[in-house]
């Protein structure tokens, strides 16, 4: 009995979820350096994904559909 492969949209869905886990910014981490000279004090903030990759909403919004579309295109039947 031959088993049929999953449809391309299923692979695209998995690729989109994988891209979301890797790139969706879900937490903010920051750092502040205080100085006795006020002009030298500064703070930074970074958006991080679930796995700790620095990310942005724009990167996530662009990369997820591209990953899904590329996976669908690569796995469709010829």
C-alpha positions in Angstrom: 0.0 0.0 0.0 1.5 3.3 -1.1 1.2 6.2 1.2 0.4 9.6 -0.4 2.5 12.6 0.5 1.0 15.5 2.4 -0.4 18.3 0.2 1.8 21.4 -0.4 -0.4 23.7 1.7 0.3 21.5 4.7 4.1 22.0 4.3 3.5 25.7 3.8 1.5 25.9 7.0 4.3 24.2 8.9 6.9 26.5 7.4 4.8 29.5 8.4 4.5 28.3 11.9 8.2 27.6 12.1 9.0 31.1 10.8 6.6 32.5 13.4 8.3 30.7 16.2 11.8 31.8 15.0 10.9 35.4 14.2 7.8 36.7 15.9 8.9 39.3 18.4 7.3 38.3 21.7 9.4 39.9 24.4 11.4 43.0 25.0 14.8 43.0 26.7 16.6 46.2 27.6 19.8 47.5 29.1 20.6 50.8 30.8 24.1 52.2 31.4 24.1 54.9 34.0 26.9 57.4 34.2 27.9 60.1 36.7 27.9 62.3 33.6 24.2 62.5 32.5 25.1 62.9 28.8 26.9 59.5 28.8 23.9 57.5 30.2 21.9 55.5 27.8 19.3 52.8 27.5 18.6 50.3 24.7 15.7 47.9 24.0 15.6 44.9 21.7 12.6 42.8 20.5 13.3 39.1 20.8 11.6 36.0 19.4 10.6 33.0 21.4 14.0 31.4 20.8 15.9 34.6 21.5 16.6 35.9 18.0 16.6 39.7 17.7 13.6 40.5 15.5 11.1 43.2 14.4 7.4 43.1 13.5 8.3 44.0 9.9 10.8 41.2 9.5 8.3 38.7 10.9 5.5 40.0 8.7 7.6 39.7 5.6 9.5 36.5 6.3 6.5 34.3 7.3 4.6 34.5 4.0 7.8 34.3 2.0 8.7 31.1 3.9 5.3 29.6 3.4 5.1 30.5 -0.3 8.6 29.2 -1.0 7.8 25.9 0.8 4.5 25.6 -1.1 6.3 26.2 -4.4 9.1 23.7 -3.7 6.7 20.9 -2.5 3.9 21.2 -5.2 3.5 18.3 -7.5 4.9 18.6 -11.0 
